[in-house]
Amino acid sequence: MHPCGRKRSACPLGDLVGQQQRLASQRVCAAGLSERVQIDLCDYRDVTGSYDAVVSAEMIEAIGYRWWPHYFRALERLVKPGGRVAIQTITMPHARMMATRKTHTWMQKYIFPGGLIPSAEAILGITARYTALRPVDLLAMRPHYAETLRLWRERFSQRRDRLADLGFDDVFARMWELYLAYSEAGFRSGYLNVYQWTFAREHSR
């Protein structure tokens, strides 16, 4: 919402979860931006329009390997020539990504069904091959993400007694603690990273 508050522009936002849509709409209203920000409950492939900039936060990990070219082509389609696309994504080493993309890991079974963390090489290769999006900036945030996961796990543990009231059992609690600890270890060891990439759409395509 911050860019919409600073700049006179329309900022439609696509989202797939109804509860998130309601919360986001409430926050937009509280910020006095209802006339500038539109929260849509839709698939990213159904978003229409042409924009100066498009932002996608940690979506690519959830959509599945075979959809990555479609995903980047959708971003390209939505941004005007000369415009910017910003994505935030977790990454893993390319060799490990290729080795696990057709396997059924614990994470894929219980946390992110159908998902796969990309590699930096995969992202750059797909954008170069299928789109006119070219990288112009990159920010790595691995240490910050490790600390964020530690804090999430700490706060989750502090509120664990509330889970039963929300309909979750002890098996879920242990699974979620394992997921958070496992992910934190991945970032602290350097096996995982998280990037904010900025791409510019070339005028030639």
Rosetta blueprint (number, residue, H / E / L):
1 M L
2 H H
3 P H
4 C H
5 G H
6 R H
7 K L
8 R L
9 S L
10 A L
11 C E
12 P E
13 L E
14 G E
15 D E
16 L L
17 V L
18 G H
19 Q H
20 Q H
21 Q H
22 R H
23 L H
24 A H
25 S H
26 Q H
27 R H
28 V H
29 C H
30 A H
31 A L
32 G L
33 L L
34 S L
35 E L
36 R L
37 V E
38 Q E
39 I E
40 D E
41 L E
42 C L
43 D L
44 Y H
45 R H
46 D H
47 V L
48 T L
49 G L
50 S L
51 Y E
52 D E
53 A E
54 V E
55 V E
56 S E
57 A E
58 E L
59 M L
60 I H
61 E H
62 A H
63 I H
64 G L
65 Y H
66 R H
67 W H
68 W H
69 P H
70 H H
71 Y H
72 F H
73 R H
74 A H
75 L H
76 E H
77 R H
78 L H
79 V E
80 K E
81 P E
82 G E
83 G E
84 R E
85 V E
86 A E
87 I E
88 Q E
89 T E
90 I E
91 T E
92 M L
93 P L
94 H H
95 A H
96 R H
97 M H
98 M H
99 A H
100 T H
101 R L
102 K L
103 T L
104 H L
105 T L
106 W H
107 M H
108 Q H
109 K H
110 Y H
111 I L
112 F L
113 P L
114 G L
115 G L
116 L L
117 I L
118 P L
119 S L
120 A H
121 E H
122 A H
123 I H
124 L H
125 G H
126 I H
127 T H
128 A H
129 R H
130 Y H
131 T L
132 A L
133 L E
134 R E
135 P E
136 V E
137 D E
138 L E
139 L E
140 A E
141 M L
142 R H
143 P H
144 H H
145 Y H
146 A H
147 E H
148 T H
149 L H
150 R H
151 L H
152 W H
153 R H
154 E H
155 R H
156 F H
157 S H
158 Q H
159 R L
160 R H
161 D H
162 R H
163 L L
164 A H
165 D H
166 L H
167 G L
168 F L
169 D L
170 D H
171 V H
172 F H
173 A H
174 R H
175 M H
176 W H
177 E H
178 L H
179 Y H
180 L H
181 A H
182 Y H
183 S H
184 E H
185 A H
186 G H
187 F H
188 R H
189 S H
190 G L
191 Y L
192 L L
193 N E
194 V E
195 Y E
196 Q E
197 W E
198 T E
199 F E
200 A E
201 R E
202 E L
203 H L
204 S L
205 R L
